[in-house]
Amino acid sequence: MKTKQMVITIIVILVIGLAVYFISKNPLTPKNNNEVNQTPTQITLPEKNVIYMTDKGFKPNLLVIKEGDTVTWYNNDTVAHRPASNNHPTHTVYPGSSIEKCGTSEESSTFDACKEIGSGQTYSFKFDRRGTWKYHDHLSPGHIASIAVQ
């Protein structure tokens, strides 16, 4: 009986010790005074050609721009998004685009964010080809929208 009580006592002490350890390692707790005084980086969005990524998809669903304009996607959601040219998963509808260019020197010329865009972050792409270009969220392929380049 004493052995059973000793084992239970040791387990309780270990659980309390682990709880204290993980609470003290909380990543939200500043590690030094410099972190307390830092302000978050402000993102300044352009006045035009902004598309908001939300839990329901892209807003607006159709954006009309001029050839040579840059479009900026802003993640206005709590989860990551990744805008990319249709078709899923190859991203080859916009001329010159392909998921295979992600991580290469040609990444900036492909209509694909090539990475997750976190909450409050942006992705921009310059459209230099006329046409109506459908795109989707690579992480939620059912979210589809279009850019009409005139």
N, C-alpha and C positions, 0 to 999 in steps of 0.2 A: 504494500500500500504506500509506503514512504517513497519508493522508486517512482510510482505513478505520479505522486504529488510533485516530486522533484522534476520530472519530465515536463509536466504542465507548467510549473513555475519557470523553467528555462524557456519554454516556447513563448510564454507571455512576455518575458523580458526581451526576447529576440524581436517579437512583433512590435513592442513599444520602441525598442531601439531603432528598428527599421523605419518606423513612422516618423520619429524625430529626425532621422537622417534625411529622409526624402522631403520633409517639410522644410528643413534648413537649406536644401538644395533647390528651392523653388526658383525657376528661371525668371519669374516676374519680380523677384526681390533684387533691387540694385546691389551690385557688388562693391561699388565705391561711390564717393560723392560726385564724381564727374558724370556718372550715369544718371544721377538724380536730376542734374541741371540741364541735361540735353533735351532739346525739343525735337519732336518728330519732323521729318522732312515734309515740306509742303509741296504738293503737286499742283502746278498751274496748268489747267487745261486750255487748249486753244479755244477761240470763240466760235469756230465753226468746224464741221466735219468730225464731230465727236459721237461715238456710239457707246452706249452704256451696256455692259454685260450684267444681266440680272439672273435671278433664279428662274425666271420665266423665258429667258432668251435675250435677244438683242433689241435695243431701242435706240433709234427707229429700226424697223424691220427692213426698210428700203431707204438708202441714202443716195441722193443724186449729187454728183460732184463733177468738176471739170478735169479734163485730162491734165495730169501733172500735179493734182492736188494730193495732199497727204491726209489720211484718215487716222484718227486716234481712237482706240478702244480703251475705255476706262472700266475697270472691274468694280462695279457698284454692288457687289455681292459678298457674302461671307466665305464662299468657297472659290477655288481657283477655276479659271477658264482658259481656253486656248483657241483663239480665232484662227481659222485656216481656210484656204481655198477648198471648194468642193473638188472632187468627190472624196468622201471618207473611205479609207484612211490614206489614200495616196497624195491628195492635195495638188492635183495636176491640172485643174480646169483653168486657172489663171495662167497665161503663157509664161513659161520659164519656171513655174513653181513645181515643187516636188518635196515630199517629206524627206526624201533622200538627201536633200541639200542641207538639212538641219545639221549643225555641227561642222559645217565646211565653210570655206571662204565665200561660198555663194549664198550663204544663209540670208544675208540682207536683201538679196534680190528675189527671194521667194515669198509668196503671200502665205506665210505660216509663222506664227509667233515662235514656233520651235521650242517653247517651254511654257510651263504653267504661269499664268498671270495672276498673281495673288490679289487678295482684297486691297483696294486702294491703289493698285499698280496699273500701268498703262502699257500699251503696245501700239506702235505706229507703222504705217506702210504707205509708200507713195505709189499711186496708180498712174502708170504711163501708157496704158493701153485702153482704147475706147471699147465699150461693150458693157453688158450687164453681167456682173460676176457674182455668182452665188457662192456663199461660204457657210461654214458651220463652226460649232464649238467642238473641237476634237475630243474634249472630255465629256461632252454631252451631245453626241451627234444629231440628236433630234432638234436641236436649236439651230435653225437655218435662217439666213437673211441674204440680202443682196446689196451690191454697190453698183449703181449705174454711172458709168464714166462717159461724159459727153465731150 
